Amino acid sequence: MINIGLLGCGTVGGGVIKLLAKNQSTITTKTGSVITVKKVMEKDKDKCLQLGLDENIVTDKFEDILDDDTIDIVVELIGGLEPAYTFITAAMEKGKHVVTANKDLIAVKGKELFATALANNVDFYFEASVAGGIPIIYPLKQSLAANQIEEIIGILNGTTNYILTQMSQEGRDYSEVLREAQEMGYAESDPSADVGGLDAARKLAILSSIAFNSRVTLDDVYVEGITAITPRDIQYARELGYVIKLLAIAKEIDGQIQARVHPAFIPFNHPLAYVNGVFNAVFLRGDAVGEVMHYGRGAGEMPTASAVVGDIIEVARNMAFNTNTRIGCTCYEDKEILPITELCAQYYVRMTVTDRPGVLAGIAGVFGNHEVSIDTVIQKGSRDGKAELILITHLVKEKSLQESLAVLRGMDIVSDINNVVRLEGVSRA
């Protein structure tokens, strides 16, 4: 018998309890042991009782789990940095294996947690921390271990993907769709971490660290959210052959790592263009395997519980054979992080300008002075002496583009730089 101490009995914790009970026979066959929830730390005891748990195994004290020598695996599902970090560290120092879904903690404290696990010869698994039920941590560490990973491009947040999908398909405003997402439970009452890109950035930091064998933390990731995206931008993207997605992008370029989260135009023929609603996907390229995409539900009670219980099963098998077959921390290199100013990309620029002869030439001159070459120019109507210009640049360095935009903002012929969005996944052939 293998005993579990569960920290947190909320949405995912409840899913773990349900899944362990529902598939107990199969899980026992695969592990060779009966896996039992020995204790649950949860302040709201009623949550646990509603799941059919005996009230005698419910506690509000972590020490009741830490000091129970019969508990083999601690499953942390309370989230956040503290007290989760303290609890996990203490559990590993007691010789207990740990399974977690805590992306916030791993993105910030991953180095320390891996070191503690190694020092105490225990397993530390975290499949559920990225993309919910989509297997991606294990494939990166094991199945694709022979590859040099060249890039990862992911849709890693279901809330923002739902919002952008609804805006695209129904032409509605961001604020309206956000309210709907909150009512349907797809968005939190405070959605800032999702719509601001931080949730995706935490997940990208984890994936980047594994893929490129070098520590990437949340602070290393450039982050930009979706709040500036309008139905007009989505309309123009469609006219130009693109859709807008919030992308988490990591690439290794000449031994340096570039990690960024921001809205992006991606062409209709890119696999990620068809990932809609609350679904997530991770598209990656390896030097041997080529292009691979993992797709599925990135959050939710049972999809996330699936990943957590999968880790529990693997730890249980490791215990049975007194081994650990999964590759541990792979951050054995120290690669430089490229700042966003060094990014070389194409850009969509939408601006409102004075509608008179010579304006376009003046704008083109400013771009030319900063080595920004224009690929496409579209003028949209004229009203009250103003016109809307939509520009697509050729490949250009971010620093050069931003310097040219700073000059344009100071010119009387430019009323507003309405939006700037990067292009991604465009074939250069």
N, C-alpha and C positions, 0 to 999 in steps of 0.2 A: 504493500500500500504506500502511496505517495501522498503526503498531506500538503495542502496549499493554505497559505495565509493571504487573504484578499484584502487589499487596502482600497476601499471605496466600492460602494454598491449602487452607483448611479446607473446611467444608461448602459455604458459598456460593461461595468461590473455585473449588472443584471443579466446582460447577454451572455457573459462567460458562465454564470451559474446555470442558465437555461441550456446552453450548448453542451456543457459537461454532463448534464442530466439526460438530455435528449439523445445524445450519441454515446452514452456511457459504454455500451457493449462494444462498439467499434473502436472507441478510444482505448479500452482495456486490452483488446486484441492487438492493437498497434503498439502499445507500450509494454505490455506484459505485466502491468500493474493497475490496480484500481486507484484512480485519482480522486481524492476526497477534499472537499473544502472544509478544513478543520476549524478555521476561525475567520471572521469577517470584521474588519474595523469600519464602522459606519455610525455616524452620529444619529441618523434617522433610522431607528430600529424598525419602524413600520415598513420601510422599503424592503428590508430583508425578510420580514415575516410574510409579506405579500408574495414573495418568491418561494415560499414554502420552507424556508430555513428555520431550524430550531433556534429559539431565542437564546439558548445557552451558549451558542457559538458566536453570538454577536457581541462586540465590545466597542468601546470608544477610546480604548487605550492601546497604543502601538506596542507597548511593553508586553501585553498579553500575547502578541504574535512573536515579537523578538525573543522573548524568554522561553518560548515553547520549543524545546529541543526536538519534538516530533514533527515540526513543520519544516519541510524540505525546500519549498519554493515560495517566495513572496511575490505576489502579483500586484504591482503598483498601478492604480487607476484613479488616483486623486488629482493628478495633473499639477501644473505650476512648478515653480522652483523649490519653494519651501512650504511645508516640511518634507516634501518628497525626496529632496537630495539627502537630507539627514537620515530619513527612514531607509532609503535604499543603501546608503553607505553603511549604516549600522547593521542591516541585514546581511550584507556581503561579508562584513567583518566577523559576523557570527557563523559564517560558513554556509549561509543560505543562498541558493540560486535566485536570480531575480528576472522577472519578465515584466516589461512595462510598455505603455503606449504613449509615454510622455515626451512628445516632440520638443516642447519648450525646454525641458531639462537637458536633453541630449544635445540640442543645438548650442547650448551654452556651457554645459558641464560634462560633455562627452569624454573628454580627455581624462578627467579625474575619475570618472566612473569606470572606464576601461582599466585604468591603472589599479583601482581598488579590486576589481574583479580578478585581474591577473595575480595580484599579490595574495589573494585569498583562495585562488584556485576554484572559482565558482563561475557558472555561466551567467551571462548578462545578455538577454535577447530583447529585441525591440521592433519586431516586424510591424506591429500596429502603429508605430509612431509616424509612418509615412504612408499616405494613400489608403488608409483604412484596410479593406479586405484584399487589396491588390498585392500579390506577392512581388516585392521589388528588392527588399533588403537581402533576402536569401539568394535570389538570382545574381545580384551584384557581387556578393561575397563568395558564392560557390559556383554556380552554373557558368558565370561569365568571368571567372577568375583568371582565365588564360588570356583575356583580352586587355589591350590598352583602350580604355574608354575615352573616346574623343569628345563626345558631347552628350548632354542630357537636356531634353526639353520636355517640361511637364505641365499639365493642367492639374494642379495639386490642391485646389480649393473648390469644393462643390458649390458654396454660396455664390462666389463671384461668377462661376461658370453658368449657374442658373440665371443670375441677373443678366449677364451679357447675352445668353441664349434668348431670354424673353424679350429683351430690348431689340435683338436682331430679328426675331421672328414676328414680333407684334408691333414694333415701332414705338414702344412706350418709353417714357422717361425713366432714368435711373432711380429717382426717389420713389416713384410709384411702384416699380418692380421690387425695390428693397422692402417697402412696407408689406407687399404681398408675401415675399419670402419669409419675413418675420412671422406673419400670421400663419404660414404653413409649417413653421418650425425649421425652415432651411437656413435661417439667419438668426443670430443671437439678438437679444434686446440691445446690446452694445456690439454692433457688427464691425467695429473699427479694425480689429486684428485681421478680419477676413477681407473686407473691401479695401483696406489700406495695404494689403499684400504681405503683412507680417507672418500670417499663418503659413503661407506658401514659402516664405523666405526661411522659416525655421526648418521646414521639410527639405528645402533645397540644400541648406547647410549640411544636413545629415547625408543626403545622397552624394553631394560633392566630396565630402570627406572620404566616403567609401570608394567612390569611382576613381578619384585622382590620387589616392594614397597620401593625402596631405590634409591636415586639420583645417577645416573651414567652419567658422563660427557665424552666428547671426550677424555680428558686427561687420563681417566681411562681405555681406550680400547687399548690393544696391537694391533699394525697395521703392516701388512706386505703385500706387493703387489704381482703382478703376473709376474713382469719383468724378474725374474730368471727362469721361467718355459720354458723348451725347448721341441721340438717334441720328443726327446729321453726320457725325463721323462714321457711324455704322453704315449709313446709306452710301456715303462716298467710298467706303471700303468695298462695299458690294459692287459698285459701279466699276471699280478698278480691278476687281477679281480677287478680293480678299475677304476674310472674316476677322473680327477682333476677338482675341482671347487674352486673358491674364496668364502669361507664361512665366514659368520658373526655368531659367536657362543657365546652364553651367557648361563651360568649355575649357579645355586645356589648349593653350596657344603658346608654342615655343617654350614649354616648361613653366608657363605661368597660368594661373587659374582666373577665369572670369566668371563671376556668379552674380546673377541679377534677376529681379522679379519686376515685371512691368507689363502693361497692356502692349500688345503687338498685333500688327497686320500679319496674317499668314495666308498663303494662297489657297484657293479652293481645293487644289489637288494634294494638299498636305494631309496626312492621316489625322492630325490633331484638329483639323478644321471640322471634322464630323463628330467630335466629342461634345455632346450637348447636355443640357440640364445639369443635374447634380453629379454626373459621372466625372471621374478623374481618369487620367492616362499619363503614362511615362513613356516617352519616345527616346531611345538612346541609340548611339552608334559606337560600335567597337571595331577595332582594326581587323579582327578575324570574323566575327559574326555578322558584321554589316549593320543594317537597321533592324531594330526590334521595338515593338510597342506593347506595353502592358496596359490593359484597359479594364475598368470595373467601377464598383462603388467605392468611393474614397472615404466614406464616413457612415455613421449609423450604428445602431445597436448590434445587430448580428454580423454584418460584414467585418466590423472591427473586432468583435468577439472571435470571429473565425481566425483572424491573424494571431490574437492573443493565445487562444487555445492551441493553435498550431505550434507556437513557441513552447507552450507547456508540454506538449507531446514530445517535442524534440529534446527538451531538458530531461524529461522522464526517461527517454531511451538512453540518453547519455549517462544518467545515473545507473541504469540497469547494466550497462557495459563498462562503467567506470572510465568514461572517455568524453571527449568533446570534439566532434568532427567539424564543427563550423569554424572557419577562420575568424580569429578575434580582431582586435584593433589593427587596421592596416595603414594607419597614418605614420608611416616610417620615413616619410619625406617631409621637407619643409619648403613648399613652393610659394612663390610670391603671388599675392593677389593683385590683379590688374584693376586699377580704378576705372570707374565708368567713363571718365574723360578719354581713356585710351580705346574705348570701343570703336570699331569701324563697322558701320552699318548703313542701310538706306533708311530714309526718314520720310514720313508723311507730315506735311506742314499745312495747316489751314489758317489763313489770315484774312482779316478784313482790311481793305485798302481803299484809298480814294480812286474813284473811277474817272481817270483822265489820261490823255496820251502821255507816254514817257514813264508812267509809274512802274510798269513791268520791267522796263530797261533799268530803272534805278534800283529796283530790288535785285535783279539779276547781277547788277554791278557789285552790290554789297556781297552777295554770295560768292561771286567770282574773286573778289579781293581776299576772301577767306578760304579759297580753294574748295568751295562747295559747288559741285556740278549738278545741274538740274536735268532729270530724266523726263519728267512729265509735268506739264502745266495745264490746269483747267480753270477757266473763269466761269463763275456761277452768277449770272444775272447782275442787275444793277438796280439799286433802290436808294433814293435820297442821296445820290451822288457817291454811293459806296458799292463796292463789288467784293465778292468772296473769291479768293485765290486758293486753289488746292495744288500743292506741289509735291512731287516725289523726287527725291534726290538720287543721284548715283551713290555708290559707296563713299562714305566720308567719315572722318574721325569726329566723334561726339564733341570734343573740345572745339573744333573748327565750326561746327554747326551752331553751338551755343554762343560762341563769340559773334557770329554773324547775326543771330537773332537778337542779341543784346544791342547791336547797332540799329537794326531795323525797328526795335521798340522805341528808339529815340527819334525816329523820323516822322515828320508830320503827315507823310503820305500813308503811313501804316496806323490804322486805328486800333488794331488788336491782333496779337498772335493768339488765335483761338485755341489751337491744340497742336501738339507735336507727338507723334506716335512712331515708334521704331518698327521696321519690317523684319521679319524673321522667316527662315525656311524657304527663302527665295533661291531658285536654281541660278547659279552663276555661269552655266554652260552657254 
